[in-house]
Amino acid sequence: MAKKVVVVGATGAVGELFIRILEERKFPVSDIKFVASERSAGKPVTFRGQTYRIEALTEKSFDGGWELGLFSIPKDMSKRFSPIAASKGVLVVDNSNAFRMEADVPLVVPEVNADDVTKAERGIIANPNCSTIGMVVGINPLHKAKRIKRLVVTTMQSVSGVGLKGIDEMLRETRAVLDKQAFQRKIFPHQMAFNVLPQIPQKDAFGANGYTSEEMKLLHETRKIMHDDTIRVTMTCTRVPVVYCHSEAINIEFEQPCTPAEARAILAKAPGVKVLDDVSRQLYPLAVDVAGKDDTYVGRIRQDESLDGNRGLNIWLVSDNLRKGAALNAVQIAEAVLAKES
Ligand SMILES: NC(=O)c1ccc[n+]([C@@H]2O[C@H](COP(=O)([O-])OP(=O)(O)OC[C@H]3O[C@@H](n4cnc5c(N)ncnc54)[C@H](OP(=O)(O)O)[C@@H]3O)[C@@H](O)[C@H]2O)c1
């Protein structure tokens, strides 16, 4: 059944993609409106050939029988406005980390736990963190077949993970460095151009244990989505001067033996996964190739020879953080809701 949809944060990196993905996937829409901050009010947006005007977000934005809210705004704004929208009958799919770990808010990656969409007691479903979404799409099929005991993950996350302002700052800084010009940074805590930062997010990143909040999300969200609190996860999240796509080097320890050939066969049949793994032709997933793609790509599948009995693998995984890591996954959640209703 077609829905009355509100896109909240429609001018952002994720919000702009919501609009394109609703079009691409022919999501059934009976009415739609686009909301952002006051700064953007009145700006034009095109959807299915029609021009709409951005409205400023207020408590009244959700009056009028709106049914589905695709939210992609800063966490504090989500915290405030998602419950208001839900109280007016809007089912909110929220991209921020405001509600992800709350017990009565499902955290959903449809390839893994689509059934959880029925548990949205508060009228809010959370979209997981971008690096977690890509990872669980790739590892859950292996977990189901061979039981994962432990993951050691290093992420290499693109600057679009910070939104349009992250892309803009990295590109301008790159030009400034090449031109040997001074550069005033606002977003990243250190030079981002030609550099790798072992810190995500940019501010208030580190907890008492020395891990960043991004790293702890990878642990807690993975367990919640996969419904398995026994999986051990240790991780280092880094920001790299790449515009789109997060790349992840993942070491997996299994309970049962798993060879690279078995893993390739399992992943070849897994929903949302493409295996690209032929080192004889130097074929493996690359951020520049995966950008704009819906699937999560896996390659460089090798036995971890430091473990006995073929109980470990190393894999290289790349997914588009704005598509599967954010907007696409949120639209797929909405599609899973529609499927449950029909
Ligand atoms: N980028 C990613 O890979 C990614 C992945 C997963 C989740 N997320 C989450 O998605 C959310 C948005 O991220 P983004 O990358 O799209 O950021 P972005 O490019 O900076 O866009 C932010 C959006 O939020 C709107 N906004 C900001 N302040 C607002 C306010 N006071 N009232 C109403 N709207 C406001 C902006 O509107 P204006 O243009 O009018 O300022 C814009 O539409 C964040 O919570 C982020 O953590 C991002």
The ligand as an ORCA input file, in Angstrom:
! r2SCAN-3c Opt
* xyz 0 1
  N      27.015      9.975      5.871
  C      26.913      8.700      6.221
  O      27.621      7.804      5.708
  C      25.924      8.294      7.276
  C      25.705      6.942      7.463
  C      24.812      6.509      8.435
  C      24.166      7.451      9.210
  N      24.390      8.784      9.023
  C      23.649      9.724      9.890
  O      22.685     10.432      9.106
  C      22.494     11.750      9.627
  C      22.755     12.780      8.519
  O      24.034     12.541      7.967
  P      24.524     13.147      6.579
  O      25.816     12.464      6.330
  O      23.463     13.113      5.532
  O      24.804     14.680      7.022
  P      24.757     16.038      6.174
  O      25.169     15.843      4.763
  O      25.496     17.019      7.022
  O      23.172     16.420      6.182
  C      22.515     16.773      7.372
  C      21.034     17.001      7.103
  O      20.416     17.331      8.352
  C      19.750     18.586      8.204
  N      19.812     19.352      9.447
  C      20.916     19.770     10.118
  N      20.554     20.487     11.205
  C      19.189     20.529     11.199
  C      18.223     21.140     12.004
  N      18.571     21.872     13.090
  N      16.910     20.988     11.690
  C      16.527     20.272     10.625
  N      17.404     19.673      9.773
  C      18.721     19.804     10.076
  C      20.504     19.311      7.110
  O      19.700     20.330      6.579
  P      20.389     21.700      6.003
  O      20.972     21.324      4.669
  O      19.207     22.601      5.871
  O      21.398     22.133      6.996
  C      20.759     18.141      6.142
  O      19.598     17.897      5.386
  C      23.437     11.875     10.819
  O      22.737     11.563     11.996
  C      24.492     10.818     10.521
  O      25.129     10.356     11.704
  C      25.241      9.232      8.055
*
